[in-house]
Amino acid sequence: MIEMTIPYLLTKAVSKSPGREAIVSEAGRWTYEQWERNANRRAWALAKSGIKKGDHIATMFLNGNEVLETFLAIMKLGAVVVPLNIRLSPHELRYIIDHSDASALIFSHEFESIIREIMADLPKVKLYFKSGGKRSSDMIDFETLSLMEPERDPCMQIEEDDIACILYTAGTTGLPKGVLLSHKNCIWASVNVSVNIDLRSDYRVLLVFPLYHAAAFIIQMANLLMGCTTVTMRSFDAQRVMELVEEEKINRMTFPPTVWNFILQIPKVETYDTSSVKSISAGAEAMPLETKKNCSSCFQVRDLGSLME
């Protein structure tokens, strides 16, 4: 029996539509086939560095191909992804990395300074992988190391009840809590999302939420489940959202009501071509009626998703 795991979803997407765009970012475009090849290389680099099934691996990235390739690389080994909130203070990061029992840390070069600030206080972390930037003698050059590895799947035995990731809560009523999600948890959550919003395989989905957030993580898993194209943004910019809607022919996007208001207040927002948009929704807080009406008018969509809840 085939185990329904997140790496299996990627393999399935590749077998069905290898040449379909999977990831679009400021750095370029990657097909599903390229996503899997790059994830396999990263998985081999991690395995040869000593990462094994069950290890907890903390990650710190902006949205884009690097984080998605790294997530799948970790999961392909049966290891556990611990995404770190890039907005946390050094003290908060130190707590989560230690609390999660992370034995390795993979991060984009933009975050090297903050990682160096807390390295001495992370006794459980044995390996540091830096992606991009100048080489550092005390850190593994993850990007260069990965390029030397094979493109074939490492073929580790992974079961659907194995833990895929640990997502930390905001900690608004105390210290953040680590929520353990199995591959089965993530896949069923993505099924629920895709059914509720009628997600379609040919959709181009704009992903602005950072991937350390549960909402973004599950949205991306739904995109992977359906074989959609994910258009990522490294950070939110209201005008850039509308430019991407027009340039990339976005079909689906979701934001909190506050963010929708920022978008609706862009000068001449009504002049952007939004004809590609088929589905929009909101979450995290109640949507004011006036905002619902303005969204409906601006985007001219039939499927308002949770906007109408």
N, C-alpha and C positions, 0 to 999 in steps of 0.2 A: 504494500500500500504506500502511495506517495504521501509523505509528510508535508502538510501545508505550512510552509515557512516563508519568511520574507525573501530569502535568496531564491526560493522556488518561484515566487512571483516574477522576479527579474528574469530568470531562465525561461519561464513561460512567455513573457512579453517578447523576449528575443526570438524565440522560435516562431512566434506568430507574426511579429512586425519588426524584424531586425533593423531595417533602415528608417523606421519612424523616428522623428526627433523625440528624445526623451527629456532632455534638459537644455534650456536656453538660459544663458546668463550673460553678464557683461563681458565675460572672458571668452565666450564662444558658444558653439552648438555641439551637442553630443547625441548620437542615435542610441537606441537601446543596446545595440551590439557594442558600441564603443563604451557605454556605461559599464556593461558587464566585463569587457576586457580590462578596463582600467581598475575596476573593483577587484578582479582576480589578481592583477599585478600587486595591488596594495595588500591583498590578503596574504600572498606569498611572502611579501616583504615583512609583514607582521609575524607570520609563522616562523620564518627563518631568524627572526630577532628574539624568538622565545615565547610569543603570545600563543596561548592554547585555549581549548574549549573551557568555558566557564570563567575565564578571566574577565575582570571588569575594567573597561577602557574608557577613560574620560576624554571627551572631545570638545574643542573650542574653535568654531568656525563661523564665518558669515555665510549667508545663503549662496548657493552656487554648486557647480559640479563637484568641487573638492569634498564638501561635507557629505553629499549623497554617495559618492564613490567610497568614502571612508566608512560611512555607516554600513554599507553592504559588505565591504571588506571584512569588517569586524564580525558581522553576523555570519558570513560564509565560514568562519572558523568556529562558530558556536560560542564566540565570546559575547560579552554584554556591553552595549553602548550606553554610556552615561553622558548625555549632552549637557554642556555647561552654559548657563546664561551669561552672555558676554557683558551684560550690564551690571553684574554683581561686583561688589568690592573685593579686594584681596582677601579680607577676613572671611567673607561669605564663600568665596571660591575655595579657600583652604578648608573650611568646614565640610563642604559637600564632597570634595575630592577625597578627604580622609574618611568621612562617614560612609561613602559608597564602596570603600575598600578597593579603589582603583589602583591597579598595579602599573598602569602605563597611562601616559597623557599624550594625545595627538592634537596639535593645534596649528592654526595658520600663523605665518610669521608676524602678522599684525599684532598678535597678542604675546610676543616674546617678552616684552618688558614686564608685563604683569605676572607672567609665569615665573620669570626669574626672581621676582619679588617674594614669591611664596615657596620656591623650590626647597629651601632649607627646612621648611616646616611640613614637608610631605614625606615622612619616612617610609610610607607604603609604596610610593611610586618609584619604580626601578628603572623605567625607560621613558625617555622623552623624545617624541617624534615631531620635528618641525617641518611644516610644508611650505615651501617657497622661501624667498628672502636669501640673505647671505648665509653661508655655511657657518655652523658653530661647532667647535671641537667637542663640546660636552653634550651635544644633542644629535640625534640621528636625522640625516637629511632624507625625509620620508619620500619626497618627490623623486629625487635622483635614485634612491634605492629601489623604488617601485618600478622605474623604467627598465631596470635590469632583470626583472622577474618575468616568468612565463605568463601567457595570456589564458592558459587553461584553468578551469575551475579546480580549486584544491580538493573538492569532493569530500568534505568532512561530513560525518554522520550527525545530522541535526534533527531534532524532533520538535513537533509543534508545541509541546508543553515546556520546552526549554525557554529560559528567560532571554528575551531579545534586547530589552532596554530597561533602564531605570530612569524615570522622569521625576524630577523633584518639584514639589509644590512650592508655592510662593512663600510659605512660612509667615503668613500675615497674622496668625494667632499663636505663633511660637516658632521654633526652629523648623526649617524645611524638612519635609518627609519624602523619602524615596519610594516611589510607586513602581513596583516590579510588574512588568508586562511581558507575558509570554508571546511567542510568535502567533499562537492561536488568538490571544487577546487582541493583538494589533490587527490581524486579518479580519476578525469578526467586526471590530470597530470600523474598519475601512469598508466592509460590506454594508454596514448600517448607513454610513455616510453616502456611499455611492447610490444606494437604493432611495434614500430619502430625498436626494437632490437630483435624481435621474441623471447621474453622471454617465457620459458616453465616451467610448474609446477614442473618438476623433476630436474630443474637446482639447482646447489649449487653455490651461488653467494658470491664472496668475497667482503666484505664491509670494506674499510679502511678509506674512508672519514668520518670525525666525524659527528655525527647525529645532531649537531646544524647547519650544513651547508645544504642549500636548496637542493643541488644535492644529498647528502646522504639521506636526509629525503625522497625525492621523489623516489629514488632507493629502499629504504626500503619499502615504500608504494606499489611499484610495486611488490616487492617480496611477500608482504602480499596478495595483490590482486591475484597473481598467485599461492600462496601456496608453494613458493620456500623455500629452506633452506638458511639462511643467516649465513655465516661464518664471524665473526667480528674480527677486530684487534683493540687493545686499542691505538696503535700508529704505525706509519709507520716504517717498517724496510724492506729494499729491499730483503735481503736474506730470511727473514722469509716469505715474500710473496711467493717466489718460493717454499719454504718448504711446505707451506700450499697448494699451487696448487697441489703438489705431494701427500701430506698426506691426504687431504680432497677431492681430486678429483674435484677440482673447475672447473665449466663449463663456468662461466661468470665473468668478472671483467672490471672495467673502471678506468682510471687514467688520469691526465693531462699529456701532452707530456713530461714535465720535469721529472715527476715521472717515466714514461716509460723508459726514458734514464737512470735513476738510476738503474732500474731493469736490463736493457740490459747490463749494465757495471759490473754486478756481475761476479766474476771469475768463469769460467766454467759454465755459465748460460745455455749453450746448453746441459749440461749433465742431467738437471732436466727432469723428465717425465711430459710433458705437454699434453699428449694425451687426457686428459679429457676435455681440454679447447675447447669450441665450439664457443665462441663469446667474442671479446674484443673491446673496444672503447676508445675514448679520448674526452676530452672537456676542456673548460676554455680558450684555446688558440689554434692557428693554429698548426697543426702537421707537422713538417718538413718531406719532402719526404723520406729522408734517414732513419728517425726513423720509418716511416710507413713500409718501406721495411724490416728493421731489426725485427720489431714486427711480421710481417707476416712470416718471416723466422723462428723466434724463436718458435712461437706458432703454426705454421702450421694450421691456422684456415681459414675457408671459409668466415665466417661472420666477417668482419672487422668493422662493425657498422660505427660510425662517424669518424673512422680513415681515411676513404677515402673522407671525405667532404673537 
